[in-house]
């Protein structure tokens, strides 16, 4: 292991110090290394004592980042269930049952997930979530609310056309 002078630190070390709220001081030029600073210059170089670091917020920030990394690196769960953001009551609506029947998934179990949690799963037959518009791509179906689908003939037609196209493309 080689030693470096205390005035030069790596990018990683600088990032860690910055994350901890510690500022990195450095010399502007080599000439100033050899000259000893005057008392006035020393006062200018001192960091104000009124600056207080909130170590609890730094710790919370680091902990939050660590938890996010754990979630990102967690192994994916395998499931053969349908993933959906709809509530348990929504699962019994006729439109929900009709779509599952059209996709030949009527007998498949359903798991409720929050938006974004479908990324924690793999090998699911379909994810069905609420979106601003109708779309179906990469086993992810987004529709407006089920109530909106049930009452709008135009949205129903668009949904059935979308499902028909998806089924043809999967053959």
PyMOL commands that place a pseudoatom at each C-alpha (Angstrom):
pseudoatom trace, name=CA, resn=UNK, resi=1, chain=A, elem=C, hetatm=0, pos=[0.000, 0.000, 0.000]
pseudoatom trace, name=CA, resn=UNK, resi=2, chain=A, elem=C, hetatm=0, pos=[1.439, 3.370, -0.965]
pseudoatom trace, name=CA, resn=UNK, resi=3, chain=A, elem=C, hetatm=0, pos=[1.052, 6.481, 1.107]
pseudoatom trace, name=CA, resn=UNK, resi=4, chain=A, elem=C, hetatm=0, pos=[0.000, 9.728, -0.391]
pseudoatom trace, name=CA, resn=UNK, resi=5, chain=A, elem=C, hetatm=0, pos=[0.305, 13.114, 1.172]
pseudoatom trace, name=CA, resn=UNK, resi=6, chain=A, elem=C, hetatm=0, pos=[-2.566, 14.230, 3.340]
pseudoatom trace, name=CA, resn=UNK, resi=7, chain=A, elem=C, hetatm=0, pos=[-3.376, 17.058, 0.925]
pseudoatom trace, name=CA, resn=UNK, resi=8, chain=A, elem=C, hetatm=0, pos=[-4.234, 14.814, -2.031]
pseudoatom trace, name=CA, resn=UNK, resi=9, chain=A, elem=C, hetatm=0, pos=[-7.222, 12.536, -1.757]
pseudoatom trace, name=CA, resn=UNK, resi=10, chain=A, elem=C, hetatm=0, pos=[-8.955, 10.325, -4.234]
pseudoatom trace, name=CA, resn=UNK, resi=11, chain=A, elem=C, hetatm=0, pos=[-12.245, 11.151, -5.920]
pseudoatom trace, name=CA, resn=UNK, resi=12, chain=A, elem=C, hetatm=0, pos=[-13.933, 8.495, -3.806]
pseudoatom trace, name=CA, resn=UNK, resi=13, chain=A, elem=C, hetatm=0, pos=[-12.592, 9.985, -0.590]
pseudoatom trace, name=CA, resn=UNK, resi=14, chain=A, elem=C, hetatm=0, pos=[-13.687, 13.447, -1.695]
pseudoatom trace, name=CA, resn=UNK, resi=15, chain=A, elem=C, hetatm=0, pos=[-17.192, 12.130, -2.426]
pseudoatom trace, name=CA, resn=UNK, resi=16, chain=A, elem=C, hetatm=0, pos=[-17.397, 10.484, 1.000]
pseudoatom trace, name=CA, resn=UNK, resi=17, chain=A, elem=C, hetatm=0, pos=[-16.272, 13.683, 2.734]
pseudoatom trace, name=CA, resn=UNK, resi=18, chain=A, elem=C, hetatm=0, pos=[-18.790, 15.712, 0.740]
pseudoatom trace, name=CA, resn=UNK, resi=19, chain=A, elem=C, hetatm=0, pos=[-21.576, 13.266, 1.642]
pseudoatom trace, name=CA, resn=UNK, resi=20, chain=A, elem=C, hetatm=0, pos=[-20.634, 13.671, 5.309]
pseudoatom trace, name=CA, resn=UNK, resi=21, chain=A, elem=C, hetatm=0, pos=[-20.817, 17.453, 4.973]
pseudoatom trace, name=CA, resn=UNK, resi=22, chain=A, elem=C, hetatm=0, pos=[-17.072, 18.005, 5.268]
pseudoatom trace, name=CA, resn=UNK, resi=23, chain=A, elem=C, hetatm=0, pos=[-15.594, 20.534, 2.878]
pseudoatom trace, name=CA, resn=UNK, resi=24, chain=A, elem=C, hetatm=0, pos=[-12.343, 19.740, 1.131]
pseudoatom trace, name=CA, resn=UNK, resi=25, chain=A, elem=C, hetatm=0, pos=[-9.653, 22.392, 1.427]
pseudoatom trace, name=CA, resn=UNK, resi=26, chain=A, elem=C, hetatm=0, pos=[-6.854, 22.615, -1.060]
pseudoatom trace, name=CA, resn=UNK, resi=27, chain=A, elem=C, hetatm=0, pos=[-3.918, 24.829, -1.941]
pseudoatom trace, name=CA, resn=UNK, resi=28, chain=A, elem=C, hetatm=0, pos=[-4.143, 27.046, -4.979]
pseudoatom trace, name=CA, resn=UNK, resi=29, chain=A, elem=C, hetatm=0, pos=[-0.507, 26.717, -5.993]
pseudoatom trace, name=CA, resn=UNK, resi=30, chain=A, elem=C, hetatm=0, pos=[2.759, 25.067, -4.956]
pseudoatom trace, name=CA, resn=UNK, resi=31, chain=A, elem=C, hetatm=0, pos=[4.334, 28.470, -4.142]
pseudoatom trace, name=CA, resn=UNK, resi=32, chain=A, elem=C, hetatm=0, pos=[2.089, 28.901, -1.129]
pseudoatom trace, name=CA, resn=UNK, resi=33, chain=A, elem=C, hetatm=0, pos=[3.242, 25.592, 0.323]
pseudoatom trace, name=CA, resn=UNK, resi=34, chain=A, elem=C, hetatm=0, pos=[6.721, 26.890, 0.936]
pseudoatom trace, name=CA, resn=UNK, resi=35, chain=A, elem=C, hetatm=0, pos=[5.730, 30.295, 2.337]
pseudoatom trace, name=CA, resn=UNK, resi=36, chain=A, elem=C, hetatm=0, pos=[4.304, 30.377, 5.831]
pseudoatom trace, name=CA, resn=UNK, resi=37, chain=A, elem=C, hetatm=0, pos=[0.990, 32.239, 6.038]
pseudoatom trace, name=CA, resn=UNK, resi=38, chain=A, elem=C, hetatm=0, pos=[0.567, 35.360, 8.120]
pseudoatom trace, name=CA, resn=UNK, resi=39, chain=A, elem=C, hetatm=0, pos=[-1.918, 35.531, 10.991]
pseudoatom trace, name=CA, resn=UNK, resi=40, chain=A, elem=C, hetatm=0, pos=[-4.345, 37.489, 8.801]
pseudoatom trace, name=CA, resn=UNK, resi=41, chain=A, elem=C, hetatm=0, pos=[-4.168, 34.804, 6.140]
pseudoatom trace, name=CA, resn=UNK, resi=42, chain=A, elem=C, hetatm=0, pos=[-4.727, 32.109, 8.760]
pseudoatom trace, name=CA, resn=UNK, resi=43, chain=A, elem=C, hetatm=0, pos=[-7.918, 33.850, 9.909]
pseudoatom trace, name=CA, resn=UNK, resi=44, chain=A, elem=C, hetatm=0, pos=[-9.144, 33.930, 6.302]
pseudoatom trace, name=CA, resn=UNK, resi=45, chain=A, elem=C, hetatm=0, pos=[-8.432, 30.212, 5.905]
pseudoatom trace, name=CA, resn=UNK, resi=46, chain=A, elem=C, hetatm=0, pos=[-10.284, 29.190, 9.066]
pseudoatom trace, name=CA, resn=UNK, resi=47, chain=A, elem=C, hetatm=0, pos=[-13.735, 27.901, 8.498]
pseudoatom trace, name=CA, resn=UNK, resi=48, chain=A, elem=C, hetatm=0, pos=[-16.409, 29.892, 10.376]
pseudoatom trace, name=CA, resn=UNK, resi=49, chain=A, elem=C, hetatm=0, pos=[-17.274, 28.258, 13.674]
pseudoatom trace, name=CA, resn=UNK, resi=50, chain=A, elem=C, hetatm=0, pos=[-20.937, 29.121, 13.187]
pseudoatom trace, name=CA, resn=UNK, resi=51, chain=A, elem=C, hetatm=0, pos=[-21.266, 26.412, 10.536]
pseudoatom trace, name=CA, resn=UNK, resi=52, chain=A, elem=C, hetatm=0, pos=[-22.868, 23.404, 12.174]
pseudoatom trace, name=CA, resn=UNK, resi=53, chain=A, elem=C, hetatm=0, pos=[-23.362, 20.123, 10.415]
pseudoatom trace, name=CA, resn=UNK, resi=54, chain=A, elem=C, hetatm=0, pos=[-26.544, 18.229, 10.932]
pseudoatom trace, name=CA, resn=UNK, resi=55, chain=A, elem=C, hetatm=0, pos=[-25.106, 14.748, 11.316]
pseudoatom trace, name=CA, resn=UNK, resi=56, chain=A, elem=C, hetatm=0, pos=[-28.510, 13.149, 11.824]
pseudoatom trace, name=CA, resn=UNK, resi=57, chain=A, elem=C, hetatm=0, pos=[-29.716, 14.264, 8.381]
pseudoatom trace, name=CA, resn=UNK, resi=58, chain=A, elem=C, hetatm=0, pos=[-26.483, 13.001, 6.814]
pseudoatom trace, name=CA, resn=UNK, resi=59, chain=A, elem=C, hetatm=0, pos=[-26.965, 9.633, 8.531]
pseudoatom trace, name=CA, resn=UNK, resi=60, chain=A, elem=C, hetatm=0, pos=[-30.615, 9.471, 7.417]
pseudoatom trace, name=CA, resn=UNK, resi=61, chain=A, elem=C, hetatm=0, pos=[-29.627, 10.307, 3.857]
pseudoatom trace, name=CA, resn=UNK, resi=62, chain=A, elem=C, hetatm=0, pos=[-26.950, 7.601, 3.833]
pseudoatom trace, name=CA, resn=UNK, resi=63, chain=A, elem=C, hetatm=0, pos=[-29.367, 5.078, 5.359]
pseudoatom trace, name=CA, resn=UNK, resi=64, chain=A, elem=C, hetatm=0, pos=[-32.023, 5.897, 2.775]
pseudoatom trace, name=CA, resn=UNK, resi=65, chain=A, elem=C, hetatm=0, pos=[-29.524, 5.426, -0.057]
pseudoatom trace, name=CA, resn=UNK, resi=66, chain=A, elem=C, hetatm=0, pos=[-28.410, 2.108, 1.427]
pseudoatom trace, name=CA, resn=UNK, resi=67, chain=A, elem=C, hetatm=0, pos=[-32.003, 0.865, 1.644]
pseudoatom trace, name=CA, resn=UNK, resi=68, chain=A, elem=C, hetatm=0, pos=[-32.606, 1.870, -1.984]
pseudoatom trace, name=CA, resn=UNK, resi=69, chain=A, elem=C, hetatm=0, pos=[-29.503, -0.044, -3.050]
pseudoatom trace, name=CA, resn=UNK, resi=70, chain=A, elem=C, hetatm=0, pos=[-30.679, -3.131, -1.156]
pseudoatom trace, name=CA, resn=UNK, resi=71, chain=A, elem=C, hetatm=0, pos=[-34.047, -2.978, -2.941]
pseudoatom trace, name=CA, resn=UNK, resi=72, chain=A, elem=C, hetatm=0, pos=[-32.379, -2.557, -6.322]
pseudoatom trace, name=CA, resn=UNK, resi=73, chain=A, elem=C, hetatm=0, pos=[-30.023, -5.469, -5.747]
pseudoatom trace, name=CA, resn=UNK, resi=74, chain=A, elem=C, hetatm=0, pos=[-32.602, -7.789, -4.180]
pseudoatom trace, name=CA, resn=UNK, resi=75, chain=A, elem=C, hetatm=0, pos=[-33.194, -10.980, -6.150]
pseudoatom trace, name=CA, resn=UNK, resi=76, chain=A, elem=C, hetatm=0, pos=[-36.339, -10.992, -8.253]
pseudoatom trace, name=CA, resn=UNK, resi=77, chain=A, elem=C, hetatm=0, pos=[-39.281, -13.042, -7.029]
pseudoatom trace, name=CA, resn=UNK, resi=78, chain=A, elem=C, hetatm=0, pos=[-40.638, -15.583, -9.478]
pseudoatom trace, name=CA, resn=UNK, resi=79, chain=A, elem=C, hetatm=0, pos=[-44.400, -15.774, -9.735]
pseudoatom trace, name=CA, resn=UNK, resi=80, chain=A, elem=C, hetatm=0, pos=[-47.008, -17.165, -12.063]
pseudoatom trace, name=CA, resn=UNK, resi=81, chain=A, elem=C, hetatm=0, pos=[-49.645, -14.789, -10.661]
pseudoatom trace, name=CA, resn=UNK, resi=82, chain=A, elem=C, hetatm=0, pos=[-51.091, -11.698, -12.289]
pseudoatom trace, name=CA, resn=UNK, resi=83, chain=A, elem=C, hetatm=0, pos=[-49.693, -8.498, -10.792]
pseudoatom trace, name=CA, resn=UNK, resi=84, chain=A, elem=C, hetatm=0, pos=[-52.086, -5.563, -10.465]
pseudoatom trace, name=CA, resn=UNK, resi=85, chain=A, elem=C, hetatm=0, pos=[-52.456, -2.233, -8.721]
pseudoatom trace, name=CA, resn=UNK, resi=86, chain=A, elem=C, hetatm=0, pos=[-56.237, -2.591, -8.510]
pseudoatom trace, name=CA, resn=UNK, resi=87, chain=A, elem=C, hetatm=0, pos=[-57.937, -3.159, -5.150]
pseudoatom trace, name=CA, resn=UNK, resi=88, chain=A, elem=C, hetatm=0, pos=[-59.474, -6.437, -4.030]
pseudoatom trace, name=CA, resn=UNK, resi=89, chain=A, elem=C, hetatm=0, pos=[-62.956, -5.048, -4.766]
pseudoatom trace, name=CA, resn=UNK, resi=90, chain=A, elem=C, hetatm=0, pos=[-61.904, -4.181, -8.325]
pseudoatom trace, name=CA, resn=UNK, resi=91, chain=A, elem=C, hetatm=0, pos=[-60.930, -7.796, -8.978]
pseudoatom trace, name=CA, resn=UNK, resi=92, chain=A, elem=C, hetatm=0, pos=[-64.557, -8.913, -8.927]
pseudoatom trace, name=CA, resn=UNK, resi=93, chain=A, elem=C, hetatm=0, pos=[-65.795, -6.320, -11.441]
pseudoatom trace, name=CA, resn=UNK, resi=94, chain=A, elem=C, hetatm=0, pos=[-67.080, -7.682, -14.751]
pseudoatom trace, name=CA, resn=UNK, resi=95, chain=A, elem=C, hetatm=0, pos=[-64.588, -5.711, -16.852]
pseudoatom trace, name=CA, resn=UNK, resi=96, chain=A, elem=C, hetatm=0, pos=[-61.628, -7.093, -14.882]
pseudoatom trace, name=CA, resn=UNK, resi=97, chain=A, elem=C, hetatm=0, pos=[-62.922, -10.651, -15.235]
pseudoatom trace, name=CA, resn=UNK, resi=98, chain=A, elem=C, hetatm=0, pos=[-63.663, -10.150, -18.967]
pseudoatom trace, name=CA, resn=UNK, resi=99, chain=A, elem=C, hetatm=0, pos=[-60.120, -8.948, -19.675]
pseudoatom trace, name=CA, resn=UNK, resi=100, chain=A, elem=C, hetatm=0, pos=[-58.623, -11.924, -17.834]
pseudoatom trace, name=CA, resn=UNK, resi=101, chain=A, elem=C, hetatm=0, pos=[-60.916, -14.232, -19.772]
pseudoatom trace, name=CA, resn=UNK, resi=102, chain=A, elem=C, hetatm=0, pos=[-59.842, -12.638, -23.067]
pseudoatom trace, name=CA, resn=UNK, resi=103, chain=A, elem=C, hetatm=0, pos=[-56.182, -13.102, -22.095]
pseudoatom trace, name=CA, resn=UNK, resi=104, chain=A, elem=C, hetatm=0, pos=[-56.906, -16.712, -21.073]
pseudoatom trace, name=CA, resn=UNK, resi=105, chain=A, elem=C, hetatm=0, pos=[-55.879, -15.929, -17.498]
pseudoatom trace, name=CA, resn=UNK, resi=106, chain=A, elem=C, hetatm=0, pos=[-59.252, -16.282, -15.754]
pseudoatom trace, name=CA, resn=UNK, resi=107, chain=A, elem=C, hetatm=0, pos=[-58.028, -19.080, -13.444]
pseudoatom trace, name=CA, resn=UNK, resi=108, chain=A, elem=C, hetatm=0, pos=[-54.748, -17.355, -12.559]
pseudoatom trace, name=CA, resn=UNK, resi=109, chain=A, elem=C, hetatm=0, pos=[-54.176, -15.999, -9.050]
pseudoatom trace, name=CA, resn=UNK, resi=110, chain=A, elem=C, hetatm=0, pos=[-53.741, -12.253, -8.568]
pseudoatom trace, name=CA, resn=UNK, resi=111, chain=A, elem=C, hetatm=0, pos=[-51.220, -10.360, -6.425]
pseudoatom trace, name=CA, resn=UNK, resi=112, chain=A, elem=C, hetatm=0, pos=[-51.805, -6.721, -5.478]
pseudoatom trace, name=CA, resn=UNK, resi=113, chain=A, elem=C, hetatm=0, pos=[-48.699, -4.533, -5.860]
pseudoatom trace, name=CA, resn=UNK, resi=114, chain=A, elem=C, hetatm=0, pos=[-48.052, -0.808, -5.677]
pseudoatom trace, name=CA, resn=UNK, resi=115, chain=A, elem=C, hetatm=0, pos=[-46.844, 1.090, -8.727]
pseudoatom trace, name=CA, resn=UNK, resi=116, chain=A, elem=C, hetatm=0, pos=[-43.205, 0.219, -9.402]
pseudoatom trace, name=CA, resn=UNK, resi=117, chain=A, elem=C, hetatm=0, pos=[-43.233, -3.000, -7.366]
pseudoatom trace, name=CA, resn=UNK, resi=118, chain=A, elem=C, hetatm=0, pos=[-43.772, -5.114, -10.473]
pseudoatom trace, name=CA, resn=UNK, resi=119, chain=A, elem=C, hetatm=0, pos=[-40.063, -4.636, -11.117]
pseudoatom trace, name=CA, resn=UNK, resi=120, chain=A, elem=C, hetatm=0, pos=[-39.365, -6.917, -8.145]
pseudoatom trace, name=CA, resn=UNK, resi=121, chain=A, elem=C, hetatm=0, pos=[-40.997, -9.857, -9.929]
pseudoatom trace, name=CA, resn=UNK, resi=122, chain=A, elem=C, hetatm=0, pos=[-40.194, -11.947, -12.943]
pseudoatom trace, name=CA, resn=UNK, resi=123, chain=A, elem=C, hetatm=0, pos=[-41.995, -14.568, -15.011]
pseudoatom trace, name=CA, resn=UNK, resi=124, chain=A, elem=C, hetatm=0, pos=[-45.450, -13.109, -14.269]
pseudoatom trace, name=CA, resn=UNK, resi=125, chain=A, elem=C, hetatm=0, pos=[-48.025, -13.522, -17.047]
pseudoatom trace, name=CA, resn=UNK, resi=126, chain=A, elem=C, hetatm=0, pos=[-49.131, -9.861, -16.965]
pseudoatom trace, name=CA, resn=UNK, resi=127, chain=A, elem=C, hetatm=0, pos=[-48.947, -6.694, -14.911]
pseudoatom trace, name=CA, resn=UNK, resi=128, chain=A, elem=C, hetatm=0, pos=[-52.082, -4.543, -15.051]
pseudoatom trace, name=CA, resn=UNK, resi=129, chain=A, elem=C, hetatm=0, pos=[-51.864, -1.032, -13.665]
pseudoatom trace, name=CA, resn=UNK, resi=130, chain=A, elem=C, hetatm=0, pos=[-53.665, 2.281, -13.869]
pseudoatom trace, name=CA, resn=UNK, resi=131, chain=A, elem=C, hetatm=0, pos=[-52.278, 4.741, -16.393]
pseudoatom trace, name=CA, resn=UNK, resi=132, chain=A, elem=C, hetatm=0, pos=[-53.270, 7.881, -18.231]
pseudoatom trace, name=CA, resn=UNK, resi=133, chain=A, elem=C, hetatm=0, pos=[-53.939, 6.006, -21.448]
pseudoatom trace, name=CA, resn=UNK, resi=134, chain=A, elem=C, hetatm=0, pos=[-54.295, 2.475, -22.750]
pseudoatom trace, name=CA, resn=UNK, resi=135, chain=A, elem=C, hetatm=0, pos=[-51.094, 0.612, -23.562]
pseudoatom trace, name=CA, resn=UNK, resi=136, chain=A, elem=C, hetatm=0, pos=[-49.809, -2.949, -23.609]
pseudoatom trace, name=CA, resn=UNK, resi=137, chain=A, elem=C, hetatm=0, pos=[-46.131, -3.682, -24.000]
pseudoatom trace, name=CA, resn=UNK, resi=138, chain=A, elem=C, hetatm=0, pos=[-43.693, -6.191, -22.492]
pseudoatom trace, name=CA, resn=UNK, resi=139, chain=A, elem=C, hetatm=0, pos=[-46.393, -7.945, -20.448]
pseudoatom trace, name=CA, resn=UNK, resi=140, chain=A, elem=C, hetatm=0, pos=[-47.503, -4.611, -18.927]
pseudoatom trace, name=CA, resn=UNK, resi=141, chain=A, elem=C, hetatm=0, pos=[-51.069, -3.449, -19.466]
pseudoatom trace, name=CA, resn=UNK, resi=142, chain=A, elem=C, hetatm=0, pos=[-51.982, 0.098, -18.467]
pseudoatom trace, name=CA, resn=UNK, resi=143, chain=A, elem=C, hetatm=0, pos=[-55.583, 1.252, -18.543]
pseudoatom trace, name=CA, resn=UNK, resi=144, chain=A, elem=C, hetatm=0, pos=[-57.638, 4.032, -17.074]
pseudoatom trace, name=CA, resn=UNK, resi=145, chain=A, elem=C, hetatm=0, pos=[-59.660, 3.185, -13.963]
pseudoatom trace, name=CA, resn=UNK, resi=146, chain=A, elem=C, hetatm=0, pos=[-61.969, 0.199, -14.200]
pseudoatom trace, name=CA, resn=UNK, resi=147, chain=A, elem=C, hetatm=0, pos=[-64.958, 2.485, -13.618]
pseudoatom trace, name=CA, resn=UNK, resi=148, chain=A, elem=C, hetatm=0, pos=[-63.898, 4.584, -16.589]
pseudoatom trace, name=CA, resn=UNK, resi=149, chain=A, elem=C, hetatm=0, pos=[-63.485, 1.460, -18.714]
pseudoatom trace, name=CA, resn=UNK, resi=150, chain=A, elem=C, hetatm=0, pos=[-66.898, 0.152, -17.673]
pseudoatom trace, name=CA, resn=UNK, resi=151, chain=A, elem=C, hetatm=0, pos=[-68.751, 3.335, -18.585]
pseudoatom trace, name=CA, resn=UNK, resi=152, chain=A, elem=C, hetatm=0, pos=[-66.970, 4.367, -21.787]
pseudoatom trace, name=CA, resn=UNK, resi=153, chain=A, elem=C, hetatm=0, pos=[-67.768, 2.420, -24.940]
pseudoatom trace, name=CA, resn=UNK, resi=154, chain=A, elem=C, hetatm=0, pos=[-64.867, 4.114, -26.748]
pseudoatom trace, name=CA, resn=UNK, resi=155, chain=A, elem=C, hetatm=0, pos=[-62.331, 3.048, -24.106]
pseudoatom trace, name=CA, resn=UNK, resi=156, chain=A, elem=C, hetatm=0, pos=[-63.723, -0.506, -24.111]
pseudoatom trace, name=CA, resn=UNK, resi=157, chain=A, elem=C, hetatm=0, pos=[-63.338, -0.723, -27.883]
pseudoatom trace, name=CA, resn=UNK, resi=158, chain=A, elem=C, hetatm=0, pos=[-59.779, 0.609, -27.671]
pseudoatom trace, name=CA, resn=UNK, resi=159, chain=A, elem=C, hetatm=0, pos=[-58.977, -1.936, -24.949]
pseudoatom trace, name=CA, resn=UNK, resi=160, chain=A, elem=C, hetatm=0, pos=[-60.378, -4.873, -26.924]
pseudoatom trace, name=CA, resn=UNK, resi=161, chain=A, elem=C, hetatm=0, pos=[-58.494, -3.743, -30.058]
pseudoatom trace, name=CA, resn=UNK, resi=162, chain=A, elem=C, hetatm=0, pos=[-55.293, -3.439, -28.016]
pseudoatom trace, name=CA, resn=UNK, resi=163, chain=A, elem=C, hetatm=0, pos=[-55.720, -6.914, -26.500]
pseudoatom trace, name=CA, resn=UNK, resi=164, chain=A, elem=C, hetatm=0, pos=[-56.562, -8.425, -29.880]
pseudoatom trace, name=CA, resn=UNK, resi=165, chain=A, elem=C, hetatm=0, pos=[-53.408, -6.907, -31.407]
pseudoatom trace, name=CA, resn=UNK, resi=166, chain=A, elem=C, hetatm=0, pos=[-51.283, -8.092, -28.468]
pseudoatom trace, name=CA, resn=UNK, resi=167, chain=A, elem=C, hetatm=0, pos=[-52.656, -11.600, -28.793]
pseudoatom trace, name=CA, resn=UNK, resi=168, chain=A, elem=C, hetatm=0, pos=[-51.922, -11.695, -32.522]
pseudoatom trace, name=CA, resn=UNK, resi=169, chain=A, elem=C, hetatm=0, pos=[-48.371, -10.412, -31.945]
pseudoatom trace, name=CA, resn=UNK, resi=170, chain=A, elem=C, hetatm=0, pos=[-47.707, -13.079, -29.317]
pseudoatom trace, name=CA, resn=UNK, resi=171, chain=A, elem=C, hetatm=0, pos=[-48.473, -15.942, -31.683]
for i in range(1, 171): cmd.bond("trace and resi %d" % i, "trace and resi %d" % (i + 1))
show_as sticks, trace
zoom trace
